[in-house]
Amino acid sequence: MDHTTDLLQRIEIMRKELSELVLEKGSFLHPTVINMSQQLDEYIVKYQKCLQLHT
């Protein structure tokens, strides 16, 4: 697998984990939720940069 595919898979996993975490914590404003959301944002930005390099 290439790096882009790996990132996309990680993003999908993190999206699911983030949804579950929001339900568990009961708020989008919980520090743990915010932290995971920021991590997910970083992966999304990396993925978008990879796409730009390949187009």
DSSP file (Angstrom, degrees, kcal/mol; ACC not computed):
  #  RESIDUE AA STRUCTURE BP1 BP2  ACC     N-H-->O    O-->H-N    N-H-->O    O-->H-N    TCO  KAPPA ALPHA  PHI   PSI    X-CA   Y-CA   Z-CA
    1    1 A M              0   0    0      0, 0.0     2,-0.1     0, 0.0     0, 0.0   0.000 360.0 360.0 360.0 147.8    0.0    0.0    0.0
    2    2 A D     >  -     0   0    0      1,-0.1     4,-2.2     4,-0.0     5,-0.2  -0.422 360.0-101.6 -90.8 172.9    1.1    3.5   -0.6
    3    3 A H  H  > S+     0   0    0      1,-0.2     4,-2.5     2,-0.2     5,-0.2   0.863 119.6  55.3 -61.8 -38.7    1.3    6.3    1.9
    4    4 A T  H  > S+     0   0    0      1,-0.2     4,-2.3     2,-0.2    -1,-0.2   0.912 108.8  47.4 -62.9 -43.2   -1.9    7.9    0.6
    5    5 A T  H  > S+     0   0    0      2,-0.2     4,-2.3     1,-0.2    -1,-0.2   0.903 110.9  51.8 -65.2 -41.7   -3.9    4.7    1.1
    6    6 A D  H  X S+     0   0    0     -4,-2.2     4,-2.3     1,-0.2    -2,-0.2   0.921 110.6  48.4 -60.2 -44.6   -2.5    4.3    4.6
    7    7 A L  H  X S+     0   0    0     -4,-2.5     4,-2.6     1,-0.2    -2,-0.2   0.923 110.1  51.4 -62.6 -44.0   -3.5    7.8    5.5
    8    8 A L  H  X S+     0   0    0     -4,-2.3     4,-2.2     1,-0.2    -1,-0.2   0.903 110.4  48.5 -62.1 -41.0   -7.0    7.4    4.2
    9    9 A Q  H  X S+     0   0    0     -4,-2.3     4,-2.2     2,-0.2    -1,-0.2   0.912 111.7  49.7 -64.5 -41.8   -7.4    4.2    6.2
   10   10 A R  H  X S+     0   0    0     -4,-2.3     4,-2.6     1,-0.2    -2,-0.2   0.896 109.3  52.7 -64.0 -39.6   -6.2    5.9    9.3
   11   11 A I  H  X S+     0   0    0     -4,-2.6     4,-2.4     1,-0.2    -2,-0.2   0.926 109.2  48.7 -61.6 -45.6   -8.5    8.8    8.7
   12   12 A E  H  X S+     0   0    0     -4,-2.2     4,-1.8     2,-0.2    -1,-0.2   0.901 112.2  48.6 -63.1 -41.0  -11.5    6.5    8.4
   13   13 A I  H  X S+     0   0    0     -4,-2.2     4,-2.5     1,-0.2    -2,-0.2   0.936 112.3  48.5 -62.8 -46.6  -10.6    4.6   11.6
   14   14 A M  H  X S+     0   0    0     -4,-2.6     4,-2.9     1,-0.2    -2,-0.2   0.863 106.8  56.4 -65.5 -35.4  -10.1    7.9   13.5
   15   15 A R  H  X S+     0   0    0     -4,-2.4     4,-2.3     2,-0.2    -1,-0.2   0.930 110.2  45.1 -60.1 -45.0  -13.5    9.2   12.3
   16   16 A K  H  X S+     0   0    0     -4,-1.8     4,-2.2     2,-0.2    -2,-0.2   0.929 114.1  48.7 -64.0 -45.1  -15.2    6.2   13.7
   17   17 A E  H  X S+     0   0    0     -4,-2.5     4,-2.4     1,-0.2    -2,-0.2   0.892 110.6  51.5 -62.2 -39.4  -13.3    6.4   17.0
   18   18 A L  H  X S+     0   0    0     -4,-2.9     4,-2.4     2,-0.2    -1,-0.2   0.910 108.4  50.9 -65.4 -42.2  -14.1   10.1   17.2
   19   19 A S  H  X S+     0   0    0     -4,-2.3     4,-1.8     1,-0.2    -1,-0.2   0.921 112.6  46.5 -60.1 -43.9  -17.8    9.5   16.8
   20   20 A E  H  X S+     0   0    0     -4,-2.2     4,-2.3     1,-0.2    -2,-0.2   0.887 110.9  52.7 -65.6 -38.8  -17.7    6.9   19.5
   21   21 A L  H  X S+     0   0    0     -4,-2.4     4,-3.0     2,-0.2     5,-0.3   0.889 106.0  53.2 -65.7 -39.6  -15.7    9.1   21.8
   22   22 A V  H  X>S+     0   0    0     -4,-2.4     4,-2.2     1,-0.2     5,-0.6   0.923 111.2  46.7 -61.2 -43.5  -18.2   12.0   21.4
   23   23 A L  H  <5S+     0   0    0     -4,-1.8    -2,-0.2     2,-0.2    -1,-0.2   0.908 114.3  48.0 -64.4 -40.7  -21.0    9.6   22.4
   24   24 A E  H  <5S+     0   0    0     -4,-2.3    -2,-0.2     1,-0.2    -1,-0.2   0.922 119.6  36.6 -65.8 -44.9  -19.0    8.3   25.3
   25   25 A K  H  <5S-     0   0    0     -4,-3.0    -2,-0.2    -5,-0.1    -1,-0.2   0.703  98.6-137.0 -84.8 -20.7  -18.0   11.8   26.6
   26   26 A G  T  <5S+     0   0    0     -4,-2.2     2,-0.3    -5,-0.3    -3,-0.2   0.630  71.6  69.4  78.1  13.0  -21.3   13.4   25.7
   27   27 A S    > < -     0   0    0     -5,-0.6     3,-0.6    -6,-0.2     6,-0.1  -0.969  66.5-143.3-162.8 143.1  -19.8   16.6   24.3
   28   28 A F  T 3  S+     0   0    0     -2,-0.3    -1,-0.1     1,-0.2    -6,-0.0   0.635 104.9  61.6 -75.2 -14.7  -17.8   17.9   21.4
   29   29 A L  T 3  S+     0   0    0      4,-0.1    -1,-0.2    -7,-0.1    -7,-0.0   0.433  70.9 119.5 -95.2  -0.5  -16.1   20.2   23.9
   30   30 A H  S <> S-     0   0    0     -3,-0.6     4,-2.5     1,-0.1     3,-0.5  -0.441  72.0-124.2 -64.2 137.1  -14.6   17.5   26.1
   31   31 A P  H  > S+     0   0    0      0, 0.0     4,-2.4     0, 0.0     5,-0.1   0.842 110.5  52.3 -54.3 -37.3  -10.8   17.9   26.1
   32   32 A T  H  > S+     0   0    0      2,-0.2     4,-2.2     1,-0.2     5,-0.2   0.892 110.4  48.2 -66.8 -39.0  -10.2   14.3   24.9
   33   33 A V  H  > S+     0   0    0     -3,-0.5     4,-2.5     2,-0.2    -1,-0.2   0.920 111.8  49.5 -66.2 -44.5  -12.6   14.8   22.0
   34   34 A I  H  X S+     0   0    0     -4,-2.5     4,-2.2     1,-0.2    -2,-0.2   0.914 110.4  51.1 -61.4 -43.2  -10.9   18.1   21.0
   35   35 A N  H  X S+     0   0    0     -4,-2.4     4,-2.0    -5,-0.2    -2,-0.2   0.932 112.1  45.1 -61.1 -47.2   -7.5   16.4   21.1
   36   36 A M  H  X S+     0   0    0     -4,-2.2     4,-2.6     1,-0.2    -1,-0.2   0.889 111.0  54.3 -65.5 -38.1   -8.6   13.5   18.9
   37   37 A S  H  X S+     0   0    0     -4,-2.5     4,-2.3     1,-0.2    -1,-0.2   0.898 108.3  49.3 -62.0 -40.4  -10.3   15.9   16.5
   38   38 A Q  H  X S+     0   0    0     -4,-2.2     4,-1.9     2,-0.2    -1,-0.2   0.885 110.1  50.8 -66.7 -38.6   -7.1   17.9   16.2
   39   39 A Q  H  X S+     0   0    0     -4,-2.0     4,-1.9     2,-0.2    -2,-0.2   0.917 110.0  50.2 -63.3 -42.7   -5.2   14.7   15.5
   40   40 A L  H  X S+     0   0    0     -4,-2.6     4,-2.4     1,-0.2    -2,-0.2   0.910 107.0  54.9 -62.0 -42.5   -7.7   13.8   12.8
   41   41 A D  H  X S+     0   0    0     -4,-2.3     4,-2.4     1,-0.2    -1,-0.2   0.899 105.6  53.0 -56.3 -41.9   -7.3   17.3   11.3
   42   42 A E  H  X S+     0   0    0     -4,-1.9     4,-2.2     1,-0.2    -1,-0.2   0.903 109.4  48.0 -62.6 -41.7   -3.6   16.7   11.0
   43   43 A Y  H  X S+     0   0    0     -4,-1.9     4,-2.5     2,-0.2    -1,-0.2   0.891 110.6  51.9 -65.9 -38.6   -4.1   13.4    9.2
   44   44 A I  H  X S+     0   0    0     -4,-2.4     4,-2.6     2,-0.2    -2,-0.2   0.916 109.4  49.1 -64.3 -42.7   -6.6   15.0    6.8
   45   45 A V  H  X S+     0   0    0     -4,-2.4     4,-2.3     2,-0.2    -2,-0.2   0.921 111.3  49.8 -62.5 -43.9   -4.1   17.8    6.0
   46   46 A K  H  X S+     0   0    0     -4,-2.2     4,-2.2     1,-0.2    -2,-0.2   0.914 111.1  49.9 -60.1 -42.6   -1.4   15.3    5.3
   47   47 A Y  H  X S+     0   0    0     -4,-2.5     4,-2.3     1,-0.2    -2,-0.2   0.923 109.7  50.1 -62.9 -45.0   -3.7   13.3    3.1
   48   48 A Q  H  X S+     0   0    0     -4,-2.6     4,-2.0     1,-0.2    -1,-0.2   0.883 109.8  51.3 -62.1 -38.5   -4.7   16.5    1.1
   49   49 A K  H  X S+     0   0    0     -4,-2.3     4,-1.8     2,-0.2    -1,-0.2   0.898 108.8  51.3 -65.4 -39.9   -1.0   17.3    0.7
   50   50 A C  H  X S+     0   0    0     -4,-2.2     4,-1.4     1,-0.2    -2,-0.2   0.908 108.9  51.3 -62.1 -42.0   -0.3   13.8   -0.7
   51   51 A L  H  < S+     0   0    0     -4,-2.3     4,-0.5     1,-0.2     3,-0.3   0.904 108.1  51.7 -62.6 -41.0   -3.2   14.2   -3.1
   52   52 A Q  H >< S+     0   0    0     -4,-2.0     3,-0.8     1,-0.2    -1,-0.2   0.869 108.0  52.2 -64.2 -36.2   -1.8   17.5   -4.4
   53   53 A L  H 3< S+     0   0    0     -4,-1.8    -1,-0.2     1,-0.2    -2,-0.2   0.798 110.5  48.6 -69.1 -28.5    1.6   15.9   -4.9
   54   54 A H  T 3<        0   0    0     -4,-1.4    -1,-0.2    -3,-0.3    -2,-0.2   0.404 360.0 360.0 -94.8   1.8    0.1   13.1   -7.0
   55   55 A T    <         0   0    0     -3,-0.8    -1,-0.2    -4,-0.5    -2,-0.2   0.412 360.0 360.0-114.4 360.0   -2.0   15.3   -9.3
